[in-house]
Amino acid sequence: VDLVIEAVVENISVKQAVLRETEPHLPNHAIFASNTSALSISELQGAAQRPEQVGGLHFFNPVEKMPLIEVIRGEKSNEETIATLFQLAIRFGKTPIITDDKTGFLVNRLLVTYLLEAALLATEGVNWQSIDKLITDFGYPMGPFRLVDEVGMDIAAEVGDTLCTAFPYLKSTDLLHRILDAKLLGKKGGKGFYNYVNGRSEGVNMEIESIVQATDRDAGRTELKRLLYLMVNEAGRCLEEGIVRTPEDVDTGLVFGTGFPPFLGGLCRWADAEGLAEIVKTLEAFASQQGERFAPCNYLKERKSFY
């Protein structure tokens, strides 16, 4: 075959074992691609005989509906490998973006930052159901807690831990782990923040009340800014670090990979409409109250706009 895509468990040693076992059976020109959502492609390449022909091809769930693919360039991936994977994604009918190899790549780095902040808001006493409503009213197809159910509580908790380890300025929360301890896995287990029957949402799961109480403190404009401005700041960091090359990459990734409201043009277009100077000022105020994760990055401070 010309291409192998692995999609085994999110464990680097298991993925390396699959690569070692597979590569001897492949022709010399074949490409080995990993569907990892957060693990290092460069580390995976350490197990390869032909590391230059190893790259990332990260699909998004549900695969048949989500148009985005992240093509991840490992340290040793050659241009032909990355160009081939990019062209292949287009042949699949998908929309690809190329990212550099750093934990979470682009989309999951921004998305998990947002999901962690939503969990922190809930632990601070903001009604979690009102947060989901706030985000759907903004234009997302679903709120953060419904999304965690879709992803799976175990995967969301694991990727959250991975991101907090890689980026120590992020603030971790044990909320998802406490929900996991209560055997609530999300949609795949029939119960999470919501109940599910035959894969369809059937209302709020009241068992969650014993872990995170639904208070009468509803989310509003301040909470929306905490969630979205934090993502804007992380987008600035990704551009600063060269994870992606342009604001268009960020907007493509967020619209096609997370459901960011397309009528707003994408995260960076929306941020420009809000005004970067105003966002920086608000982030500085949040940083003084909430901590380092809100400290505005140089990319935002040095520009009047993304575009």
N, C-alpha and C positions, 0 to 999 in steps of 0.2 A: 504494500500500500504506500501511497505518497504522504499520508498524514495520519497521525494518531492523536486523538484528544482524550486525555484522562479526566475523569470526574469522580475520583474516589474520595474517601473521607479526608477532611481538612487536617491532615497530619503530614508534616514535611518528610518524615522518615518513611512513611507508607508510600507517599508519592515518589520518593527517590527509588524505593524498591521496585515500584511498577516501571519506572523509567529504565532501571538496570536490567530488568527481566525482558522488557519489550525491545529495547534498542538492537540487540544482536539479531533479531528476526526481521529488521527493516532494511530496505535498500539504502545505499549510502546517501541518496539525495533526500530521503524522507525527513519530514518535520515532526517533532514531538511537541504538542501544545498542552498546556495545563489550564483547566477551568477553575483554578483556585480563585477565591474571592479576596484573599488578603495575604497569602504566604509569598515568600520571596522566590521569584523566578531565578534570580542569580544563585541562590542557595540550591535550588533544584538542579541547576546546570552543573553543580559540583559532582553529581552522580552520573553525568553524561560522558560518553565517548566522543560525541560531536556536539559540544555545548552551544556552538554557534547556530545549530539548527533546533534549538529549544526556545520556545517563547510562551507567552500567556495568551489565552483566548477565553476571556471571562464573559460568559453568558449571564443574563439576568432572569430571575424567576418571575412569573412563569415564562419559560423560554419561548413558547409558541406565541406569546402576546407581547413580550418586551422587545423593542426594536434594537436596543443598544448592545454592542459588544465592545469591551475594552481589549485592545491588543497591547500586551505588555512586553516591553523591551527589557530583557535581562542584560546584565553587564557584558555578556559574551554573544548575545544574539546578533547575527549579521543582518545587513540591510535587506538581503534577498528574503530571509526568513520573515522579517517584519512586513515587508511589502507583500509577500505571498499571503500571509495571514490577513492583512488588511483587505486585499482583493477578494479573498475567499469569503470574508464577512459580508462584503457587498453582494457576492454571488448567492449567499444565503438569504438575501433580501433584508439584511440588517444594516444598522448605521454604526460604523466603527469609529472609535477615537483611539489614538496611540498614547499610552502613558508610560512614564518611567517606572522603575521597579522600586517602590517604597510602600511600606505597610498600608494596606487598604486601597492602594492605587489612587484613583480620583474619587469615584462615586461612593464607595463604601467608607472612605475616610470622611467625606462630608456628611453622608447619611448617618453614620454611627455617631458622629459628633452631635447631630441633631437629636437622635434617639436617646442618647445619654442625657442630654439636657432636658428632654421631655420627662424622663424618669426622675431626674433631680427635682423638677418642678412639682411632680406628683408627691415626692417625699417631703417637700416643703409645705404641703397642704393645699396645693392647687388641685381642684377637681379634675381628675384625669379624663373623665368623659367630656368635660368642657374643652380640654386641650384638643381632643380629636375633632370636636365640632368646630373649634377655632380654625384648625388647619383645613378642614373640608370647606368651610365658608371662604377661606382664602383662595381655594381653587384646586387643592390636591384631591386625588380620587379617594384617599383615605387618610385618617390621622395616624400619628406615630404608634399608638397602642394597637390599633387594628393591624398596622403594618408588622409590628413585632409578632403578633399572632400568625400572620401569613408566613413570615420568615421562619418561625419556630423559636420558642423561648430559649432552647438550648443553644442554637446557632447564634442568636442575637447576643446572649450573655457571653459566649465564647469570643465572638468577634469584638465585642465591647471591651473585654479584658485585654485582647491582643492590641487594640488601638491605645488603650490607656498605658500599657507597658511601653509601646513604641513612642508615644507622645505624652510624657509625664505631666505636661501642663493641663491635660484633660482631667476632669474630676470624675472619679469612678463612683458607682452606686451599687449596692448589693440587692436592689429591688428585684431585678430579674432572677437572681439566684434564689432569693426567698420564694418567688413564685414557682421556680423550678423545684425547690424542696417540697412544695405542696403538690407536686406531680401534675402541674398544669403546663402542658407543652405548647399550647396554642392550637391553631386550626387542625394540625395533623393528629392531635390527641383528643380533639373534640371539645376542649376547654382551654381558655386562656383568659384574656381580659373579657372575651365574649364567648358565648356558647356556639357550637357548630353542630348541625345535623346534616349528614350527607354533604359536607363541605360548604354548606350555606350558613351564614351568620343568623343566629336565632336570639339575639338580644344579649344584654350584659350578663356576665357570669357573676352572680352575687358572692361566690366564694372568694373573689378578689377582695371583698370588703374587709376580710380579716387580716389582709396583708397591707393594703393601701386603701384607706377610707375615702369615699367620695364626699368631700366637704362641700360647703356652700360658697367656697371661694372660687369663682369662675375665672378662667383665663381671659385676658383681654389684650390690648395693644402692647403693653409692656412685655407680656409673655411671648407674643408673636415676635417682637424684636429680639428677645433673648434667643429664641429658636433659630430665626432666619439670619440675624446679623452675625451670629456665631458661625453659621455656614458661610456667609460672605467672607468673614475673616479667614476661615480655613481655605476658602477658594483663593484668596490672596496669597496665603502661605504656599499653596500648591503651585501657583504661577511663579512665585519667588524662587521656589526650589526646583523649578523646571519639570515638575511631575507631568504637566501638560504645557503646551507652548502658548496657547492663546485663550482669551476669554470665550471665544466661540466654542472651544473644546469643553470648557466648563458648562456652558449653557446647553450644548448638545448632550453632555453626560447627564445633567440634572433633569432635563425635559424627558429624554428617552429612557433614562435608567431609573428615575425615581418618581416620575409623574409630576415634576414641578409644573405649575400651570403654564401651558405653552402660550396662552394669550398674553402673558406678561413678558414673553420673549426669552425667558431663562433667568437664572439667578443673577448673573452679572448685569443684564439689561435692567432687571428690576432694581438692583442696587444703584445703578446710575440714575434711575428715576427717583429713588429715595434721596440721593445725593450722598456721595462718599464722605464729604466733610461732616455731614450730619451723622452718618453711621459711625465714623471715627470718634466723634464727640460722645455718642451714646455708648460705644464700646468702652471708652475710657471711664465713663461713669459706672458701667457695669463692673469693670475690672476692679475698681476701688471697693465695690461691695461684694463681688462674687469670686474674684480671684483671677489668676494669670491667664486662664483660657480666653478671657475677653480682651486682653491687652492687644490693641490693634497692631497688625503687622506693618512692616515698613512699606510693603507694596501698596497698602491702602493709604498710608499717611503721605506717600510721595506723589500720589496721583489725584487728579480732579475727577477722573472717571475711569472705568475699565476700558471703555471703547473710545 
